[in-house]
């Protein structure tokens, strides 16, 4: 049953050092505030999972929180490289980063298998692709009915999934809409779930077929208006593309990055203070 | 006809002309997205554009910077989850044409977006596969767009992220792939198409003012040219106007992001 609580308490109580953590979001609804709280609490030795690790994963890696990353596309969308991710893979800074790399179709299927409590997913994939040579978790199986060769990949079962959504009600039922990515699957595949929301309302009023995740599969709900910045929450904010372009400059250099993180993340108490410190007014 | 245009505009325009009205097109972000939307705004108004973020039948007024810009979902016919996107719509066989960019390509149109150098000790770590491997094997046909240079058009790829014709000849079919694979590679210098038998990319078109030597110098393998090498038609005034308006709207929208 979801407890409506502070993000500080949720991250402290639900995420342990060494956990596998999926902060999911496909460009939209990325749980940035939660990522910052993980950094502030100096969580260590994490395995981070996400189809499209972007700036918040760059920050987690550069701040030394991460031992391993499972992913399918690691870049700054529309801009270019994630320099902290690259530095960790290419030069081992601030520590070596183990990677387990898949394709999008693979990870989307693997989350679904996790949500369905199956040990693996099967899909038509990877013929002619070099990834299976380097990622031994990708196997080939034969269809028992037709003999067709298919790819098989293990289900994703994160210790903790963290997502951001538009709304929750006071019982912790969560409503999200727009580009919903793989969030529902990632929630149902996880052992523990934290959801940050734009606002807590008295009553959810979902349109037919909007995604509602009941509070009884969620552990903690935290109200963080604008908690997806510089990503966005449809109906509440727009993607701050200018910030993604600025990140390219901030993250390129180790010292610039470290100073920026110290000043704006470690030295602030919460996400509202972070946004004030970089000069972004809280999104109403 | 206008003669005042950039090589990048020529590339986008040449690529847009290869799309056909009524096609369902799975679009990569960046150059493929620019060309596909130019086609939608000019010659192929009924093209269905799909982005891997789950947005289907999207009609963005400005080009998205990211695969998940709100512009894509707000102008889509429907928005589905990412698993549904890859399982039902792509693997389900509903997509005519996959439109990809690449960091590197070889003579058989295999592409690399993963790593330059050794995988475990890379010189340059690139973003990785994303949707490309399964786009390239589950769409009926593939278009590839990238600028031509000897660093991008290489003799030997460090890593094959998405297969083109693999080792050439029948190797793609023998590996079990049943779709057609890449039908054209559009560059800032011209267009390459696979030889029907060897499957090696052959330069079939050069854009106006581009020489054979220029194409050769910007290719890392011994580039072959079609017997009847053609010159790409110049951009029309309408193509240029629509593309420039689109780029202008896009630049304005992204600079003003709050």
Interface residues (C-beta under 8 A of the other chain):
Chain A: X26 X27 X28 X51 X52 X71 X72 X73 X74 X75 X77 X78 X79 X81 X82 X85 X86 X89 X90 X101 X102 X103 X104 X105 X108 X109 X111 X112 X123 X124 X125 X126 X127 X128 X129 X130 X131 X134 X148 X149 X178 X179 X180 X181 X182 X184 X185 X232 X234 X238 X239 X240 X241 X242 X243 X244 X245
Chain B: X29 X30 X52 X53 X54 X55 X64 X65 X66 X67 X68 X69 X70 X72 X73 X74 X79 X81 X82 X83 X85 X86 X87 X90 X91 X110 X114 X119 X120 X122 X123 X124 X125 X126 X127 X128 X129 X130 X131 X132 X133 X134 X136 X137 X138 X159 X160 X161 X162 X163 X166 X172 X175 X176 X177 X254 X255 X257 X258
